[in-house]
């Protein structure tokens, strides 16, 4: 299908969603493109039920709740979401507009805002035979809905914050939690590791270190056992109904690296006062944008979105005077 819009926003994470709002407040339409099949970026894909504490006005907010609120905030401006397909190609036309393709979709845009975070990403999977056959039913790389793990025997593989956090979080719900890590020491926050060891002492959790996953077995996508091995090759088989793997993600900027942007390894260099890239009509915000003393925080990205829309307005409508419009005065359209 073909779409025509004022601004093509690449990335539907928290900063991308807020960019939709900022664009709408300035009177511009948006098409949002993301390789993931749900909006929210890493917050949705990796830790939807983890709390975030540094969003202004929210002493504590779950990642998925923040995404829901940002999507609701953008809704009055009727953005189009094209999800599940990465941007394949990019062309700046002679009249200064842009043409992008994402799968079967073609987007014609007057400007572009990159809000792609770390780019396209996929979870790092353990080298366990036939693991894909259990994904979505018994094997997971993120937690969406704690209740599905109630009264289950869970194996959690990994040694970072996600593994330790979810072991502590799920222990009260689960029948039992086994934690597998290939090193003796965890890389998670000290307080969480202390809680984990306390749960192990009380019998809610069993810690297996240093160990790694060796094999899984079951039938009809239903996991029955997980085999682990220590560093000497000694194996142990655990009864298990769910397996959570937290080995991080493999990010990739994909075709963006071929657009002619001024890159800084896996980020894009921008002018911090405007968020403009070296390609006129293309701005970048959030984690993909780089400049001196950059703070890679969600709240930083929110402010960058406002700057980027001002810059893109100057590009799209150079004769239109930019005026800061306060939401308290203007309000928003009714969704």
C-alpha positions in Angstrom: 0.0 0.0 0.0 1.0 3.6 -0.5 0.9 6.3 2.2 1.5 10.0 2.1 2.4 11.9 5.2 4.2 14.9 6.6 6.6 13.1 8.8 7.7 9.4 8.6 8.8 8.4 12.1 11.0 5.4 12.2 10.7 3.6 15.5 7.7 3.2 17.8 9.4 3.2 21.2 8.5 5.8 23.8 10.4 8.6 22.1 8.9 7.8 18.7 5.4 7.8 20.2 6.0 11.2 21.8 7.3 12.5 18.5 3.8 11.7 17.0 2.3 13.9 19.7 4.7 16.8 19.1 4.2 16.5 15.3 0.4 16.6 15.8 0.6 19.6 18.1 2.4 21.4 15.3 -0.2 20.4 12.8 1.6 17.6 11.0 0.5 14.0 10.2 2.7 11.0 10.9 3.3 7.5 9.7 5.2 5.3 12.2 7.3 2.4 10.9 8.7 -0.3 13.2 10.2 -3.8 12.6 8.5 -5.1 15.7 4.9 -6.2 15.6 3.9 -4.1 18.6 4.6 -0.5 19.5 6.8 0.2 22.4 10.3 -0.7 21.3 12.5 -2.3 23.9 10.0 -1.5 26.7 7.4 -3.7 25.1 9.8 -6.4 23.7 12.1 -6.9 26.7 10.6 -5.6 30.0 7.0 -4.6 29.7 6.3 -5.3 33.4 9.4 -3.7 34.9 8.9 -0.4 36.7 10.5 2.8 35.5 11.2 5.5 38.2 12.6 8.5 36.3 9.6 9.6 34.2 8.5 13.1 35.4 5.2 13.0 37.2 5.3 9.2 37.6 7.0 8.1 40.8 6.7 4.6 39.4 5.2 3.4 36.1 5.4 0.0 34.4 7.0 0.0 31.0 3.9 -1.3 29.3 1.7 1.3 31.1 4.0 4.1 29.9 3.7 2.9 26.3 -0.1 2.7 26.6 -0.3 6.2 27.9 2.0 7.5 25.2 0.0 5.8 22.5 -3.2 7.3 24.0 -1.5 10.7 24.0 -0.7 10.4 20.3 -4.1 8.9 19.4 -6.0 12.3 18.8 -3.6 12.9 15.9 -4.5 9.7 14.1 -1.1 8.3 13.3 -0.7 5.4 10.9 1.3 2.5 12.3 3.1 0.1 9.9 4.4 -2.6 12.2 6.3 -5.8 11.7 8.4 -4.6 8.7 11.7 -2.7 8.8 12.4 0.1 6.4 14.0 -1.4 3.3 15.0 1.6 1.2 15.3 5.3 1.4 15.3 7.9 -1.4 15.4 11.6 -1.3 13.7 13.0 -4.3 14.6 16.2 -6.3 11.7 18.1 -4.8 13.1 17.5 -1.3 10.5 14.8 -0.3 11.3 11.3 0.7 10.2 7.8 -0.4 10.6 4.9 2.0 9.6 1.2 1.5 8.8 -1.2 4.3 7.8 -4.6 3.0 4.9 -4.1 0.7 4.3 -0.5 2.0 5.6 2.6 0.3 5.7 5.9 2.3 6.0 9.3 0.8 7.0 11.8 3.4 7.9 15.5 3.5 10.5 14.8 6.2 11.8 11.9 8.4 12.4 11.6 12.1 14.6 8.7 13.2 13.6 7.4 16.6 15.0 3.9 16.1 16.7 3.5 19.5 19.4 0.8 19.0 17.8 -0.2 15.7 16.2 -3.5 14.8 16.8 -6.1 17.4 16.1 -9.7 18.3 16.8 -11.7 21.5 20.0 -13.7 21.6 18.9 -17.3 21.8 20.8 -20.1 23.4 22.3 -22.8 21.1 19.7 -25.3 22.1 18.4 -27.7 19.5 14.7 -27.3 18.5 14.1 -24.3 20.9 12.0 -22.5 18.3 9.4 -25.3 18.5 8.5 -24.2 22.1 8.6 -20.4 21.6 5.5 -18.6 22.5 4.1 -21.5 24.6 6.8 -22.7 26.9 9.9 -20.7 25.9 10.0 -16.9 26.2 12.6 -14.1 25.9 10.5 -11.5 27.7 7.7 -11.5 30.3 4.3 -10.2 29.2 1.8 -11.0 31.9 3.1 -12.6 35.1 -0.1 -14.6 35.6 0.8 -17.1 32.9 3.7 -18.3 35.1 1.5 -18.9 38.2 2.1 -22.4 39.7 4.6 -23.2 36.9 8.0 -24.7 37.4 10.3 -22.2 35.7 13.9 -22.3 34.5 15.4 -18.8 34.1 18.7 -18.7 32.2 20.9 -15.6 32.4 22.9 -13.7 34.9 22.0 -10.0 34.3 19.4 -7.7 35.7 16.5 -9.2 33.7 17.2 -12.7 34.9 17.6 -11.8 38.5 14.7 -9.3 38.5 12.3 -11.8 37.1 13.5 -14.7 39.3 12.7 -12.5 42.4 9.4 -11.3 40.9 8.1 -14.7 39.8 9.2 -16.7 42.8 6.1 -15.9 44.9 3.8 -16.9 42.0 5.6 -20.0 40.6 5.7 -23.5 41.9 9.4 -23.3 41.8 12.1 -21.2 40.0 15.5 -22.6 38.8 18.1 -20.0 37.9 20.9 -21.0 35.5 24.0 -18.9 35.0 27.3 -19.9 33.4 29.3 -17.9 35.9 29.3 -18.2 39.7 28.7 -14.4 40.1 25.7 -12.5 38.8 25.9 -9.2 36.9 22.7 -7.9 38.4 22.2 -5.2 41.0 23.6 -6.1 44.3 20.3 -5.7 46.2 18.5 -8.0 43.7 21.2 -10.6 43.9 20.9 -10.6 47.7 17.1 -11.1 47.4 17.8 -14.0 45.0 20.1 -15.7 47.4 17.7 -15.2 50.3 14.9 -16.8 48.2 17.3 -19.7 47.5 17.9 -20.2 51.2 14.2 -20.3 51.9 13.6 -22.9 49.2 11.6 -20.8 46.7 14.5 -20.7 44.2 17.3 -23.1 43.3 20.5 -21.5 41.8 22.6 -23.6 39.5 26.0 -22.0 38.9 28.2 -22.2 37.0 25.9 -24.1 34.6 24.5 -23.6 31.1 21.5 -24.9 29.1 22.2 -28.2 27.3 18.9 -29.4 26.0 15.1 -29.2 26.3 12.4 -31.8 25.7 8.6 -32.0 25.6 5.8 -32.4 23.1 3.2 -30.2 21.3 5.1 -27.0 22.3 4.7 -28.1 26.0 8.0 -28.1 27.8 8.6 -31.1 30.2 12.3 -31.1 31.1 15.4 -28.9 30.8 18.9 -30.4 30.8 21.8 -28.3 32.2 25.5 -29.0 32.3 28.3 -27.7 34.5 31.6 -26.6 33.2 33.0 -30.2 33.5 30.2 -31.5 31.3 28.2 -33.1 34.2 24.5 -33.1 33.2 21.4 -32.7 35.3 17.8 -32.9 34.1 15.2 -30.6 35.7 11.4 -30.9 35.5 10.2 -27.6 34.0 7.1 -26.2 32.3 8.5 -22.8 31.3 11.9 -21.5 30.2 12.8 -17.9 30.2 16.0 -16.9 28.4 17.7 -13.6 29.2 20.9 -13.3 27.1 20.4 -9.8 25.9 19.6 -8.6 22.4 21.3 -8.3 19.1 20.7 -4.8 17.7 21.2 -3.8 14.1 20.6 -0.5 12.4 19.9 -2.4 9.2 19.6 -0.3 6.0 19.9 3.0 7.9 23.7 2.6 7.7 23.5 2.9 3.9 21.5 6.2 3.9 24.6 8.5 3.9 24.1 9.6 7.4 27.0 10.8 9.5 27.4 7.8 11.7 29.1 7.3 15.1 29.4 3.5 15.3 25.8 2.5 15.9 24.4 6.0 16.4 23.7 9.0 14.2 25.5 12.3 14.8 23.1 15.3 15.2 23.3 19.0 16.0 22.1 19.0 19.6 20.3 22.4 19.4 18.1 21.1 16.4 18.5 17.3 16.3 19.2 17.7 12.6 21.4 15.1 10.9 23.7 15.8 8.0 20.8 15.1 5.6 18.5 18.1 5.4 14.9 17.0 6.2 16.0 14.1 8.4 16.2 14.5 12.2 17.1 11.9 14.9 15.9 11.6 18.5 16.3 9.2 21.3 19.1 6.6 21.7 20.0 6.6 18.0 20.9 10.3 18.2 24.4 11.2 19.4 26.1 14.4 20.4 28.5 15.6 23.1 27.5 14.8 26.7 24.4 13.0 25.5 22.3 11.4 28.3 20.7 8.3 27.0 17.4 8.5 29.0 13.8 8.4 27.9 13.2 11.9 29.3 16.0 13.3 27.2 14.4 11.8 24.1 11.1 13.5 24.9 12.8 17.0 24.9 14.6 16.0 21.7 11.3 15.3 20.0 10.1 18.8 20.5 13.4 20.2 19.1 13.2 17.9 16.1 9.7 18.9 15.1 10.7 22.5 15.2 13.6 21.7 12.9 11.4 19.6 10.5 8.8 22.4 10.3 11.5 24.8 9.2 12.4 22.3 6.5 8.9 21.6 5.3 7.5 25.1 5.7 10.4 27.6 5.7 8.0 30.6 5.3 5.9 29.5 8.3 7.0 31.2 11.5 7.5 28.7 14.3 5.5 29.5 17.5 5.6 27.6 20.7 2.0 26.6 21.4 1.2 25.6 25.0 -1.0 22.5 25.3 -2.9 24.3 28.1 -4.0 26.9 25.7 -4.4 24.9 22.5 -5.7 21.6 23.9 -5.8 18.5 21.6 -8.3 17.2 19.2 -10.9 14.7 20.4 -9.7 11.1 19.5 
